[in-house]
Amino acid sequence: MAFAPQLKIAATYMRGGTSKGVFFKLDDLPLAAQTPGPARDKLLLRVIGSPDPYGKHTDGMGGATSSTSKTVILSRSSRSDHDVDYLFGQVAIDKPFIDWSGNCGNLTAAVGSFAISNGLVDAERIPSNGICIVRIWQANIQKTIIAHVPITDGEVQETGDFELDGVTFPAAEVQVEFIDPAADEDGAGGAMFPTGNLVDEFEVPGLGKLQATFINAGIPTIFVNAADIGYNGTELQGAINENAEALLMFEKLRAYGAVKMGLIDSIEAAAARQHTPKIAFVAAPADYVSASGKAIHAGDIDLLVRAMSMGKLHHAMMGTAAVAIATAAAVPGTLVNLAAGGGDRSQVVFGHPSGTLRVGAEATQVDGEWTVTKAIMSRSARVLMEGWVRVPQD
């Protein structure tokens, strides 16, 4: 019996920050997949190898974790003041589902590099040597991001000595600015604090009343105190990801928080919205040993943060959640700010399972409402492989 040959699609496999994914130019995709819909989702699911009941992604490009089951579609921007339009898809591992509701801050670091190398940035904007400013329109959340990409002899400089905890080898530093990152999509009405409060008390069945900071910045995020849910903030992945009851507890927290934020109308709707909101827990600084065996000292950090992504504890920190951390830390009185010691803060260093990260934000209060003009962090990115990805035709 004859079967149709595989599709051959130009693609680039890239690491950005502590994530990696498959990058496509929009016009390289098959025509049916150039517009949103079932055909696009079906194609990208097959590229990654999902759904995979074995949880391995053996028959695809995915890495079977939330950090490595990602796709990116890029095109020249339709906006005159931007260079590239960036669309991100978070692919579920065990379900036939792609979540388009949010951004990936880590892969954002690779967007500028890809755009320059693939002709999506006008040549006159690329210096022979120095830094190329790439203006990115993040299509999922309708926000501007600025990537500062190093250039040597007219080419993207990928190698360097910048070290990022959660990434094994050093590379060139890419500074990323998230402009006006408070979400105004997703039904949040444009408010950085959708409930109108810096700290809320909300009730979750089985857990009782909890304090939480609900914030829309970078990505909708729910922050709770580690001690309130039985943790100390120094946990590594095994402490949570190998505990089925803990995973169910975090998903319940996330679902009830999503309703409180106005992102969904019912608890049941959370199952179809896995990428957002994020749930994170914070604590005051403490000594611990990171996943790589590196000793992290309380005196070198401002606070501890652990975050869940796609139902699992993240091995480091999602870039978008880091934006939420930076923003919340800059607003006196949030749980993040209080865990860091309170007061006015334009930047913090927080401890995560793989080490530490420094982030900054500029927050101001106008007419009683908090706004953030930008959040800044450094990442690195590089091409892992480029050429074609092959996908069986259905």
C-alpha positions as CSV (number, residue, x, y, z in Angstrom):
1,M,0.0,0.0,0.0
2,A,1.5,3.3,-1.1
3,F,1.6,6.3,1.3
4,A,2.2,10.0,0.6
5,P,5.8,11.2,1.1
6,Q,6.7,13.4,4.0
7,L,6.3,17.2,3.8
8,K,9.7,19.0,3.8
9,I,9.4,22.4,5.6
10,A,12.2,24.9,6.2
11,A,12.8,25.3,9.9
12,T,15.4,26.2,12.5
13,Y,15.8,24.6,15.9
14,M,16.9,27.2,18.4
15,R,17.6,27.7,22.1
16,G,16.4,30.9,23.6
17,G,17.2,31.4,27.3
18,T,16.3,28.2,29.1
19,S,13.9,27.0,26.4
20,K,14.2,25.6,22.9
21,G,11.8,25.3,20.1
22,V,11.2,24.9,16.4
23,F,11.2,28.3,14.5
24,F,9.4,28.8,11.1
25,K,9.0,31.7,8.7
26,L,5.3,32.1,8.1
27,D,5.6,31.9,4.3
28,D,7.6,28.7,4.6
29,L,4.6,26.9,6.1
30,P,2.2,25.0,3.9
31,L,-0.5,27.3,2.7
32,A,-3.2,25.8,4.9
33,A,-1.0,26.3,7.9
34,Q,-0.3,30.0,7.2
35,T,-3.5,31.0,8.9
36,P,-4.6,30.1,12.4
37,G,-6.8,27.0,12.7
38,P,-7.0,23.2,12.9
39,A,-4.6,22.7,9.9
40,R,-1.8,24.8,11.6
41,D,-2.3,23.1,15.0
42,K,-2.3,19.6,13.4
43,L,0.9,20.3,11.6
44,L,2.8,21.8,14.6
45,L,1.6,19.0,16.9
46,R,3.1,16.5,14.4
47,V,6.3,18.5,14.2
48,I,6.7,18.3,18.0
49,G,5.5,14.8,18.3
50,S,2.3,15.4,20.3
51,P,0.2,14.0,21.7
52,D,2.6,11.4,23.1
53,P,1.0,9.0,25.7
54,Y,4.6,7.8,26.5
55,G,5.6,11.4,27.4
56,K,8.9,11.2,25.4
57,H,8.3,13.0,22.0
58,T,10.4,10.2,20.4
59,D,8.7,10.8,17.1
60,G,9.1,14.5,16.9
61,M,11.2,17.5,17.7
62,G,9.9,18.2,21.1
63,G,11.8,17.5,24.3
64,A,8.8,16.3,26.4
65,T,9.0,19.2,28.8
66,S,7.2,22.5,28.9
67,S,10.5,24.2,28.2
68,T,11.2,22.2,25.0
69,S,7.7,21.7,23.5
70,K,7.5,25.0,21.7
71,T,6.9,26.4,18.3
72,V,7.5,29.9,16.9
73,I,6.1,31.5,13.7
74,L,7.8,34.7,12.5
75,S,7.1,37.1,9.6
76,R,8.0,40.7,8.6
77,S,5.9,42.9,10.7
78,S,2.7,44.4,9.4
79,R,3.5,47.4,11.6
80,S,5.7,50.1,10.3
81,D,7.4,50.7,13.7
82,H,8.3,47.0,14.2
83,D,10.6,44.6,12.4
84,V,9.1,41.2,13.0
85,D,5.8,39.7,14.1
86,Y,6.3,36.9,16.6
87,L,3.7,34.2,17.3
88,F,4.3,31.6,20.0
89,G,2.6,28.2,20.4
90,Q,3.0,26.1,23.6
91,V,2.5,22.5,22.7
92,A,0.9,20.1,25.2
93,I,2.8,16.8,25.6
94,D,0.0,14.3,26.2
95,K,-2.9,16.1,24.6
96,P,-3.7,17.3,21.0
97,F,-3.6,20.9,22.1
98,I,-1.6,24.0,21.4
99,D,-2.0,27.0,23.7
100,W,-1.8,30.4,21.9
101,S,-2.8,32.5,24.9
102,G,0.6,33.7,26.0
103,N,4.2,34.5,25.1
104,C,7.5,32.6,25.8
105,G,9.9,35.2,27.3
106,N,12.9,32.8,27.0
107,L,12.4,32.1,23.2
108,T,11.9,35.9,22.7
109,A,15.7,36.1,23.1
110,A,16.1,34.0,19.9
111,V,13.5,35.9,17.9
112,G,15.8,38.8,17.1
113,S,18.7,36.5,16.1
114,F,16.4,34.5,13.8
115,A,14.9,37.6,12.3
116,I,18.3,39.1,11.4
117,S,19.7,35.9,10.0
118,N,16.5,35.2,7.9
119,G,16.1,38.5,6.2
120,L,13.2,39.8,8.4
121,V,15.1,42.9,9.5
122,D,16.0,45.5,6.9
123,A,19.7,45.4,6.0
124,E,20.2,49.1,6.8
125,R,19.2,48.5,10.4
126,I,21.9,45.9,11.0
127,P,25.3,47.4,11.9
128,S,28.6,45.8,10.8
129,N,29.6,45.6,14.4
130,G,27.8,46.4,17.6
131,I,24.2,45.9,18.7
132,C,21.2,45.5,16.4
133,I,18.0,46.7,17.9
134,V,15.2,44.4,16.8
135,R,11.6,45.7,17.3
136,I,9.4,42.7,18.0
137,W,5.6,42.7,17.9
138,Q,4.4,39.8,20.2
139,A,1.2,38.8,18.4
140,N,-0.1,36.5,21.2
141,I,-0.3,39.3,23.8
142,Q,-0.2,42.4,21.5
143,K,2.9,43.9,23.1
144,T,6.2,45.4,22.0
145,I,9.5,43.7,22.9
146,I,13.0,45.1,22.1
147,A,15.9,42.7,21.6
148,H,19.5,43.9,21.7
149,V,21.3,41.4,19.5
150,P,25.2,41.5,19.2
151,I,26.6,41.7,15.7
152,T,30.1,40.9,14.5
153,D,31.1,41.4,10.9
154,G,27.5,41.8,9.9
155,E,26.5,38.5,11.4
156,V,24.7,37.6,14.6
157,Q,27.2,36.9,17.4
158,E,26.1,33.8,19.2
159,T,29.2,32.7,21.1
160,G,30.3,34.5,24.2
161,D,31.0,34.3,27.9
162,F,27.6,35.2,29.3
163,E,26.4,32.5,31.7
164,L,22.7,31.9,32.5
165,D,21.7,29.5,35.3
166,G,19.7,26.7,33.7
167,V,21.8,26.7,30.6
168,T,25.0,24.5,30.6
169,F,27.3,26.5,28.3
170,P,28.0,30.2,28.0
171,A,27.0,32.2,25.0
172,A,26.5,35.9,23.8
173,E,24.3,38.0,26.0
174,V,21.1,39.3,24.5
175,Q,19.3,42.0,26.5
176,V,15.5,41.9,26.2
177,E,13.2,44.8,27.1
178,F,9.5,44.1,27.6
179,I,7.8,47.4,26.9
180,D,4.6,48.2,28.9
181,P,4.3,44.5,29.7
182,A,1.1,44.7,31.8
183,A,-1.4,42.6,29.8
184,D,-4.3,44.3,28.2
185,E,-5.6,41.2,26.5
186,D,-7.0,37.9,27.9
187,G,-10.0,39.7,29.4
188,A,-8.0,41.5,32.0
189,G,-9.3,44.9,31.0
190,G,-5.8,46.4,30.9
191,A,-5.3,46.4,34.7
192,M,-1.9,45.3,35.9
193,F,-3.7,44.1,39.1
194,P,-7.0,42.7,37.7
195,T,-8.7,42.5,41.1
196,G,-7.7,46.1,42.0
197,N,-5.7,44.8,45.0
198,L,-2.0,44.2,45.5
199,V,-2.8,41.3,47.8
200,D,-6.1,39.3,47.8
201,E,-7.5,36.7,50.1
202,F,-9.2,34.0,48.1
203,E,-10.6,30.6,49.1
204,V,-9.6,27.3,47.4
205,P,-11.5,24.1,48.4
206,G,-9.3,21.9,50.4
207,L,-6.7,24.6,51.0
208,G,-8.8,27.2,52.8
209,K,-8.2,30.9,52.5
210,L,-4.9,32.0,50.9
211,Q,-3.2,35.3,50.2
212,A,-2.3,35.9,46.6
213,T,-1.0,38.6,44.3
214,F,-2.6,38.5,40.9
215,I,-0.7,40.3,38.2
216,N,-0.8,40.8,34.5
217,A,2.7,41.6,33.4
218,G,4.7,39.5,30.9
219,I,2.1,36.8,31.5
220,P,-0.8,36.5,33.8
221,T,0.6,35.2,37.1
222,I,-0.6,34.1,40.5
223,F,1.9,34.5,43.4
224,V,1.3,32.8,46.7
225,N,3.5,32.5,49.8
226,A,5.4,29.2,49.9
227,A,4.7,28.7,53.6
228,D,0.9,28.9,53.0
229,I,1.0,25.9,50.8
230,G,3.5,23.8,52.8
231,Y,6.7,24.7,51.0
232,N,9.8,26.8,51.9
233,G,10.8,28.0,48.4
234,T,14.0,26.0,48.1
235,E,12.4,23.0,46.4
236,L,13.8,21.4,43.2
237,Q,11.7,19.7,40.5
238,G,11.6,16.3,42.1
239,A,10.0,17.6,45.3
240,I,6.9,18.6,43.3
241,N,6.9,16.9,39.9
242,E,7.1,13.4,41.5
243,N,4.2,14.1,43.8
244,A,0.9,13.6,42.1
245,E,-1.1,15.2,45.0
246,A,1.1,18.3,44.8
247,L,0.5,18.6,41.1
248,L,-3.2,18.4,41.5
249,M,-3.1,21.0,44.3
250,F,-1.2,23.5,42.1
251,E,-3.6,22.9,39.2
252,K,-6.6,23.6,41.5
253,L,-4.9,26.7,42.8
254,R,-4.2,27.8,39.2
255,A,-7.8,27.2,38.1
256,Y,-9.4,29.1,41.0
257,G,-6.9,31.9,40.5
258,A,-7.7,32.1,36.8
259,V,-11.4,32.6,37.7
260,K,-10.5,35.3,40.2
261,M,-8.4,37.1,37.6
262,G,-11.3,37.0,35.1
263,L,-9.4,34.9,32.6
264,I,-12.0,32.1,32.6
265,D,-15.6,31.9,33.6
266,S,-15.5,28.5,35.2
267,I,-13.0,26.1,36.9
268,E,-13.6,23.6,34.1
269,A,-12.3,26.0,31.5
270,A,-8.8,25.9,32.9
271,A,-8.2,22.6,31.2
272,A,-8.3,24.3,27.8
273,R,-5.9,27.1,29.0
274,Q,-2.8,25.4,30.2
275,H,-0.2,28.0,29.4
276,T,-1.8,30.8,31.3
277,P,-2.0,31.9,34.0
278,K,1.2,30.8,35.7
279,I,1.3,29.9,39.4
280,A,4.3,30.7,41.5
281,F,5.3,30.7,45.1
282,V,7.7,33.0,46.9
283,A,9.7,33.1,50.1
284,A,12.4,35.1,51.8
285,P,16.1,34.2,51.0
286,A,17.5,31.0,52.2
287,D,20.6,28.8,51.4
288,Y,20.0,25.9,49.1
289,V,21.8,23.8,46.5
290,S,20.6,24.2,42.9
291,A,19.8,21.4,40.5
292,S,23.4,21.5,39.1
293,G,24.9,21.2,42.6
294,K,25.8,24.9,42.8
295,A,25.5,26.4,46.3
296,I,23.1,29.4,46.4
297,H,23.6,31.7,49.4
298,A,20.8,33.6,51.0
299,G,23.0,36.7,51.1
300,D,23.4,36.7,47.3
301,I,19.6,36.8,46.5
302,D,16.6,39.0,47.4
303,L,14.0,36.2,47.4
304,L,13.1,32.7,46.4
305,V,10.7,32.0,43.6
306,R,9.4,28.7,42.2
307,A,7.0,28.6,39.2
308,M,4.8,26.0,37.5
309,S,4.6,25.7,33.8
310,M,2.2,23.4,31.9
311,G,1.5,21.5,35.2
312,K,5.1,20.9,36.2
313,L,7.6,22.8,38.3
314,H,9.9,24.7,35.9
315,H,13.6,23.7,36.0
316,A,14.6,27.4,36.1
317,M,12.2,30.3,35.4
318,M,10.0,31.2,32.4
319,G,11.0,34.5,30.9
320,T,7.5,35.9,31.0
321,A,7.2,34.9,34.6
322,A,10.5,36.6,35.3
323,V,8.8,39.8,33.9
324,A,5.9,39.3,36.3
325,I,8.4,38.8,39.2
326,A,10.3,42.0,38.2
327,T,7.1,44.0,38.0
328,A,5.6,42.7,41.2
329,A,8.9,43.3,43.1
330,A,8.9,46.9,42.0
331,V,5.4,47.6,43.5
332,P,5.6,47.9,47.3
333,G,3.2,45.7,49.2
334,T,2.9,42.7,46.7
335,L,3.8,39.3,48.0
336,V,6.8,39.3,45.8
337,N,8.0,42.7,47.1
338,L,7.4,41.7,50.7
339,A,9.3,38.4,50.2
340,A,12.2,40.5,49.0
341,G,12.1,42.7,52.1
342,G,9.6,45.3,51.0
343,G,10.3,48.9,50.0
344,D,11.1,50.5,46.6
345,R,13.0,48.2,44.3
346,S,13.9,48.7,40.7
347,Q,15.6,45.3,40.4
348,V,15.9,42.0,42.3
349,V,18.0,38.8,42.2
350,F,15.8,35.8,42.8
351,G,16.8,32.2,43.4
352,H,15.2,29.5,41.2
353,P,15.8,25.7,41.0
354,S,18.7,26.1,38.6
355,G,20.4,29.1,40.2
356,T,19.7,32.9,40.2
357,L,18.5,35.6,37.9
358,R,18.6,39.3,38.0
359,V,15.6,41.2,36.6
360,G,14.5,44.8,36.7
361,A,11.4,46.9,36.1
362,E,10.3,50.5,36.1
363,A,6.9,50.9,37.9
364,T,5.0,54.1,38.7
365,Q,1.7,54.9,40.3
366,V,-0.6,57.3,38.4
367,D,-4.0,58.3,39.8
368,G,-3.8,55.4,42.2
369,E,-3.2,52.8,39.4
370,W,0.2,51.0,39.1
371,T,1.8,50.8,35.7
372,V,5.1,49.5,34.5
373,T,6.9,51.1,31.6
374,K,9.3,48.3,30.9
375,A,10.9,45.2,32.4
376,I,14.5,44.1,31.5
377,M,16.4,40.9,31.6
378,S,19.4,39.3,29.9
379,R,19.2,36.0,28.1
380,S,21.3,34.2,25.4
381,A,20.3,32.3,22.3
382,R,21.8,30.3,19.5
383,V,20.9,28.1,16.5
384,L,21.1,24.4,17.3
385,M,20.2,23.1,13.8
386,E,18.8,24.6,10.6
387,G,17.4,23.1,7.5
388,W,14.1,21.2,7.1
389,V,11.8,19.4,9.4
390,R,9.9,16.5,7.9
391,V,6.3,15.7,8.7
392,P,4.2,12.8,7.5
393,Q,1.2,13.9,5.4
394,D,-2.2,12.9,6.7
